[in-house]
Amino acid sequence: MISKSTPSQYQRYLKFLNDEYHIAFSSYEDYHLWSVSKQDEFWRSIALYFSVQFDTPCLTVRQRTNQLWETRWFEGASLSYAKNIFAQFSNSHPAIVYQNETTSLAEISWQCLLNKTVQIQKELLDKGVQKGDCVVAYCVNSPETIAAFLATNALGAIWSSCSPDFGLDAVRDRFTQLQPKVLFGHSMYSYNGRAYDVSANNTSLCDELDGCLFIDLNACQDFDDPDVSLDDLFFQSVDFSHPIWVLFSSGTTGKPKAIVHGTGSMILEHVKALGIHQNVSVGDRYFWYSTTGWMMWNYSLSSLLCGATLCIYNGAPHFPDTSSLWRFAAQATINHFGHGAVYYQQQVDAGFAGTSDLTFGYLKTIGSTGSPLSASTCIGLQKYFTNAHVISLSGGTDVCTAFLGGHPETESIPGEIQCKMLGAPVAIWNDKGEKILDQAGELVLTDSFLAMPIFLWGDSNFSQLRKSYYSMFSSVWNHGDWATEKTVGSFVIHGRSDATLNRYGVRIGTAEIYNALHIIDEIEDSLIIHLTNEHHEKLLLFVQSNDTLDFSLIKSHIRNQCSPRHIPDEMIRVPAIPYTISGKKVEVPIKRLLMGMSEEKTLSRDAMRNPSAIDWFIDYAKTNSFT
């Protein structure tokens, strides 16, 4: 919870609503109800409060039809994301603070960012890029990559990116769907203390992308020209729903979905989420560790829309030691620090080693996403960072934002997410389509919402979109999370619905077991797989550990922490647990392997962070197939 001496963005927004619209409610729940029942008023107020620049005004905020996915937003409005970014141009604070494994901290002024963007836009224009073209990037997270995105966006072209840790096949699976005109790339980069030359990969990609032209961002030279002005950067105004970027699903279980987001919806959704729920303000320093292949990279960019300085670190989070990101945070005086839940668990377990001489009094928020943040990890963060507000976000690539998140005016409850975000019509439904409280069920959105993707690439009749999000409940968006809404308004995420366990007629989330196992020091990591067929079921616990383990004691611990239904039938020791590039356990593909499916039909190694970890499971499945 933030200091009461400084009004939060949320407090300032409520005052604005009262002053401008004479709207005032007694509780957050009432504000949320207004935001989802009066979405026209709500989103107009967000645009006005954050001074979003429109080139032409909207005729209607929301045009509804019988199908949620056909809702049209801000009809008639036009604007530019890049123009709204550079509207925050300031000489009082830098645009970007940057560091990688081999360089010291660098501050990139707004003038320098503008210079880079103008330079790259000229190259794009020379290559014939125009509104509606696709431009892709196989790049690390750097100031040049951000300038490349802004130059692309300012032309009205559509952006998509993958980080170099993606295997070449995974990048092909994504970029070949888009038929891009230009590929940005870094010919060289460093990660985990090792230098990589990926120039051959860039050449191979260009050859396979049907004449795609290449721009090497390593060759992008800094030039200091104070006479370059915003007039030198061309801003193409686009419709509110014009595609801004294409994000891809993980692709671990099949061809990745190409998810297309709209320009205006990302602007409004992100300033709301970052400003009101994360309390990001002008002059703040915002950091969320991410590569260019994760939606948090796109989300973090929008901190610039709030007038903040974007802090980026390009490198391995544990190199040269586990405190590298905290040193970066201390040096950069970061106000908002974000990472995945697994990272925080590792830091708490290690006692924040190497940070005792660092100062963190300037931290306002610590954010977590990617997987549920356990109660014990949350408590560990709260004890170590006593002045920071610890929050969790839950949303996803499908919407490039969060539905559930932080509330700057209330205390965090360990193991829970504070609230459903304003403008997000979130509910938990049972299998009958009934809203439930204090029980686990499907997380759904019961009305159209601004962050819905405008379409899936190549899905002209919305058939793939309907199958992905509307197949369980045809009238509402089913997000695929198994969750509980508490009577007090907070939420617990139990895991993905397709990875939940139906034990003796009761569905339980894998996160419940992981949280119980986390406090057993001898277990380094674990994976829960539930196998079922017509005749019987089996719950397998795979553990990574170098210590002697007593399965009977582990079962007793799980029974005490959870319930008898949570107890595994078998415990199997493994050398490593496989993860996706974005840091999620590879549960569903391994389940399919153990159910007898082939590797080719089950997973993509190039979409995994540690693909060699899957080899043990493939060998295990050959002699232990559950069919």
N, C-alpha and C positions, 0 to 999 in steps of 0.2 A: 504494500500500500504506500502511495507516495506521500511526501511531506505535506501536511495541511497548510504550511506557510506559503506554498506555491500552488495556485489553482491548476488543476490538471486540464488537459484538453477536454475531457468529459465535462468538467464543471463549466468551462468557458462555453462549450457548445450548448449546455442546458440554459445558460444565461442568454445566449444568442437566440435560442428558441423562444424564450420568454419575451425578450425585447422585440424580436422581429415578427413573431407569429402569435404571441400571447398564449403559448403552449407551456403548461407546467403540470407535472404529475408528482405523486408522493413517493414513488418507488421506481427502481430500475425495471421491474416487471411491467409496470404500466407504460414506461417509455418504450420497452420492447414491443408490447402489444400494439401501441400506436405505430411503431416503425414498420410492422408487417401488415397491419390492417389499413394503413394509409400510406402505402408505398410512394404514391405520387408526391405527397407533401414531404415525406421523409427524404427522398432522394433529391428533391429540389433544395431542401434545406442544407443537405450535405454539400451540394455544388456551390451554394451561396456562401456557406460558412468557410469553406476552404478556397474560395475565390478561383474556382476552376474557370479557365478561359475557354469560352465557346466562340467560334467564328460565325456561326449562325445559331439562333436559339431553337429550342425544340417546340414542336406543336403540341405533342402529347407526351407525357412521361412514360406511360405504360399502356400499350394497346394489347389487350388480352384476347385470346381465342379459347376454344374448348380444349386445346392441347397446350400444356405448359411450355413445351419446347418451341412453340411457334410465337410466343410472346415477343412483341417488339418494344424496344425501349428508346426513349428520347427521339422519337420520329422527327425528322427535319433538322436535327442538330448536327453540326459539324465541328470538328476540333482537331488538335494535334497533341499527342502524348509528349513528343519531344519539345514542342513549343511550351507546354505547361511545365516541363522540367526546367527549361532555360528561363522561364519567368521567375525562377527562384535565384537567378544569378546574383551573387553577392561578393563584395570585396572584404567582408568582415569575417568570413570563415571559408575554409576550403570546400570544394565540391567532393573530393575523394581523399581519403587517407589510405595508403597502400604499402604493403610489405610482402615480400616473398622470402623463400628460404635463404637466398644468397645476397639480399640487399637490405639496407637499413630502412627505417621508416621514411616515407616520402609523402608530402602533402601536395595534392594536385589542385591548383586554384581553379576557379570557375573559368578564368580567362584561358588557362592551359587546356581545360576540357573542351572549351569552345574551339580553340585552335585545332586540336586533334580532330574534332568532329567535322569542322569545315574541310580540313585536309582530306579526310576519308570520304566525305560526301563528294568531293571533286572526282575522286577515283571511281566512285560508283556511277556518277553521271557520265564519265568518260566511257564506262562499260555499258552504258545504255539502260541502267536500272531506272525504273519508273514505278508509279503507283500500281499496286497489285502484284508486282513481281515478288518471287520468293528469294530471300537471301539467307544463307545458312552459315553457321560458324562452328568450326571444330577447334575450339580455343580454350585456353585457361582463363581464369577470372583475373582480369587485369584492367587498368584504365583504358588501354587501347581497345579492348573488347567492348567496354561500355560505350566508348566513343563510336565504335563501329555500329553498335545497336542504335544509338541516337541518330547517326547519319542515315542509317537505313530507314528508321522510323520516320524521320523528318521528310523523306521522299514519299511516304505512303506505302513503302514496300513491307513485306511480311517477313518476320524474323523467326528463325529456329536455331537452336544451338545444342551441341553435345560437347562434353568435356573429353580431353584426350585419354582419360581412364576407361572410356568406352572402347571395346574392341571394334576393329574395323567392320566386321560383319554387322554389329549392332548399329553402327552409324549408317551403313548402307541401308539397312532395313528401315531406317527413319527418313533419311534424306532423299532416297530414290522415290518416295511417295510424293515429294513436293516439286520435283523438277526445277530446282533452283537455278537462277541466272548467275549468281556469284557465290563462291565459297571463301569465307575468311578462315585463315588458319595461322597457327604459330608453328614455325618450322622447328623450333627448339623450346624446351621447357624443362624445369627441374621439379622433382617430387621425391620426397623421402631421402634427400641427400644424393640423388642420382640424376644425371642429365640425360635427357631423351631427345633424339633426333627423329622427328616424325614427318620429315619432308617427303619421304617415299609414300607415306599414307595419304598425304595431301594430293600428291600427283595421281595416285591410284583412284582416289575419290573423284577428282575432276574428270578423269578418263571415263568413269562409270556413270557420271551425272550428265551425260549427253551434252558435251560442249560447255559445261559450267566454267566460268572464268574464276581465276584465283587471285586473292589479295593476301600477301604475307604480312601479318601484323607485326612480326619482328622487324620488318623494314620500315615501319611507321616511325618517322623521325620526329622528335620533339622540336618545335620551333616557337620561339618567344616573340610574338608580334602583338603588341598591345593595341595596334590599330585595327586588328580583326574585331568586328562587331557582330551583333546578332543579325544585322542586315546582310552579312555575308553568308548566312546559313539559310537555305531555302526550306520553308515549312509548307508541305502539302497538306491542306485541310482535307480531312476524310470524314465520311459519315460516322456517326456514333457507333454503329455496329460493324464498321470496317475491321477486318482481321488485323490484330496487332502482332500476335505471335502464335506459333504452333508448338504445343507441348506434347510429349509422348508418354504413354503409360509405360510401365517398367519393361514389358516385353519378355519377362521371365517365363511366361506360360504360352507364348504365341506371338504373332506379329503385333508390334506395338500400335495402339490406337493413336491417331494423329488428332489431337484435341485443339480446336481453334477458338481463341478468345477474342472478344471485341475490344476495340480501343477505348471507347467511353466507359464501358463497364469496368475495365481494369483501373482506370483513373479514379472513378468514384468509389469503387469497392476498396481500393488500396488506401486512399486517404482516410476513409472511415476506419478501416481495420488498424492501420498503423497509427493514425492520429488519435482517435477516440479510445480504442481498446488497448493500444500499447503506449499511449501517451508520448508519441514522438512529436517534438516541437521544433520550431525554427532554431538552428544553431546546435541542436543535439547531434551526437555522434552515434550512428547506428551501425551495428555489425551483426550479421548472421552468417556463420560459416557455411559456405556452399560452393559447389562447382557450377559451371554453366549448364550442366545437364539436369539440374534439379529445379523444381518450381520456385524454391526459396531464392534463387538468384534473381528471377523476374520480380518476385514479390519485394525483395530488398531494394531493387532499383527504385521502387516507388517511394522509398524514404526521401529521395531527392524532391519528390512532389511536395513533401511536408516542409521543405526548407532545411532538411538535415544534411549533415555530412555523411556520405556513405563510406564506411570503412571495410576494406576487403583484404583478405589474407590469402595468398596463392601458395599453397604448399600442404604438406601432410600435417594433420593436427597434433601428432605425437613426435614430430621431429624438430630439433634434435632430442627433445625430451617431452614429457607429458605436460609441461607447463608452458609450452611455446605460445599457445593462444592467449593465455592469461598475461604473459609478458607483453604481447601485442596489445591487449586491452589496456594494460597499465600505461604503456608508452603512448598510446593513442588517446588516452583519457576517454574511453568509450562509455557512453551512457546506457546503451541498450545492447546487450550481448545475447546472441542466439546460437543454438546448436541442437543436435539431435539428442534424444533421451539417453541413448546408449553411451554417448560421450560423457554426459553428466554422471551416469552410474559409475563409469570407470574413474572419473575424477573424485567422486565421493569415496569410492573404495580405496583409492590411493591416498586419501587424506589431503588432496590438493597439493601433492608433493611439489616442492620447488617454488611455492608462491608466498612463503612466509615473509619475504622482504618486499612484497608488492602491496600497493595501496589501491583499494577499490571503492573508496567513499563516494565517487562520482557515479557509480552504477545506479541507474534508476530501475531498470527491469532486466531480468534474466528470463529468456524465453526458450521453450522446449517444444519440439515437434518430431514427427517421423514415426514415433511409436509412443505408447502410454508412458508417462513419467511416474515411476513408482512412488508410493508414499514415503518410503525410507530415503529415496534419493532427493525428493523435494525437501524433506526435513534437513538433510545434510546440506543442501544449498542454502536454506534459510538460516541455518546456524552459522555458516561460514560467511555469507554475504548479508549481514544483518540489516543493511540499509536498502537492499534491493527488493523489488517486488517480483516474486517468482511466479511465472505464468506458463500455462501450456496452451498450445494451439492444436486444433483438429480440423482438417479440411482435406485438401489434396490437390494433385495435379489437375484433376477433372475440372476444378473451379479456380485454381490458382489463387486461393485465399483460404480463410478458415471460417467455419460456421460457428465453432465454439472457441472461446478464448478468454482473455484476461479482462478484468474490470479494475481500473486503477483506484477505486474508492473502497474496495472490500478486501479483506484478508484472504490469502490463498488457503485452501483446504488441501492438505497433502493427499495425493492420490486422486484428486478430482480437478476438473476444469471449471473455472468460476461461473461462466454464464454462456448462454447462446447470444451471439453477436446481434447487434441492431441490424434490422433489415433481413435477417435470416429466419424464415418461418420453420424452425426446427421442431420436430416432435419425435418421440419414440413410440413405435407401433408394435403391437403383437401380430401374430400370424393372421388374425382376423381383420386386420386393418383398424384396430381400435387404439386410441391414445392411452398410454399407460405411464404411471409414475412409480418410482421406487422398485421397478422390475426391469430386467434386461429385455431388450427388444431391438428392432431394426431402427436405425437412425434414418429418418426421412425428412424431406422438405415438402410441406403440404401446399405450397403455392409457388408461382413463378418467382424467381429471385435473380437479382442483377448479375451475379457471377456465373450463371449457367453458360456453358460453352455455346457459341452461336451455331456450330455444327461440328461434325467430325469430318476430316478431310476425305473426299471421295465418297461420302455418304449422302448422295443427292436426295434420297427420299426419306432420310432420317431413320432408316431401318436399323442400322447399327447403333445409333444413339438410343433408340427405343429399347433395343435388346439390352444395352448396357445399363440403363438407368430406370427403365419403366416396366421391366418384365415381371417383377414381383407384384407391384401395385401400379396399375396402369394410370392412375390419376395423380400420383405423386412421385417425386424423385426419390429413389432408394439409393442411398449412398454406399451401402455395403459395409457399414460399421455396426458392430453389436455393442450396444451401449445402454446405460441407465440414466434417466433424468431423475434427480432427487427432488423432493418436495420443496426444498429450499432454493432450487433453481440451478444448482451445480450439476455436473455430468461426470460419469465414469465411462471410459472407453475400455471395453473388455477385449477388443481385438477385431479383426476383419470377420465379417459374417461367414465367408467361405472357409475360414479356418477355425470357427467355433466348434465345440465338441457337443454332440448330443449323447449324453451318458444316461442311459436308463430313462429316456424321455425328458431329460432336463438339459437345456443348452447352457453351456458355460464357456467363458472366454479363456483363450490360452494365456492372456496377460495375468489372470489370477494365479495361475501356476507359476509363471515366470517370476512374479513378485514374491511368491513364497520361497522360491529357490534362491532368489538373489541374496538373501541374508545368510545362506550357507557358504561360508568362506571357501570351502574346498571345491565348490563348483565354479569354474571360470565362466562357463556359458552353457546354454541348454537349448533344446528344441523339443517341442511337444507335437506329436503326430497321432491323429486319431483315425484308425482304419475301421471300416464297416463294410459288411456285405449282407446278403439275405439271411445268413445263418448266425453270425456272431460279430463281435467287435473287439478291438484291441487298442489300448492307449499306450503308446510308446514314449518313453523319456530318453532322449539322447543327451548325454552330458559330456562336456569337455572338461577334463580335470587331470592333474598330475598326482593327485593324492589318493589315498585309500578311501573308498566310500562304502558306507553301510546302507544298503538299499532299504532295510527294514526301518532304520532311523529316519531316512529321507521320507519314506511313506508315512511314518507317524507324524513327522513335521508337517507334511502337506495336509494330512487329515486334520491336524489341530489348527492350521492356518486357514484352511479352506473348508473341505467337507470330504466324506468318504467317496463321493463321486469323482473327485479330482485326482484320486490316487492312481498312478500309472500301473499297468499290468507288468511291464518290463522296463528295466533300465539298461541302456547300452552305452558303453563308453566310445567316444569318437575323437579323432584327432583335431577336428575343427568344425565349427558351425558355419554353413554357407549364408552369405548375405547378398542382397541386391546392391547395386552401386549407390542407391540412396539410403542404404543402411537398414533395410528391413530383413528379418529372418526369412529364408526361402522355405516357407511352410508348404504351400499348395503344390509346387513342383515336386517336392520330395514325397509328399503324400501320393501323388500320381505315379511316381516311380515305384513306390512300394505296392501300389495297386496293380502293377504289371504293365504300365505304359512304357513305351520306349523313350530313351533320352531325347531323340529327335522331336518327338511329339510333346515332350514335357517341359523343356526349358531351353533357354539361350544362354550359353556360357558368357557371351560377350556382354550380357546385361548384369553380370555378377561382379561383385567387388573382389571375391576370392574364389575364382572358378575351380581351382584345384581341390577345394574342400568338398566338391560334389562327387569326386571320384570314389571316395569311401562309400558313399550311399549307393552309387551305381553298383559297386561290387556287392554290397550287402543285399541289394534288391534281387540280385541274380539267384541267391540261395534262400532268400526270406520273403519272396513275393507273397502278398496277401490277396489271394483271388478265390 
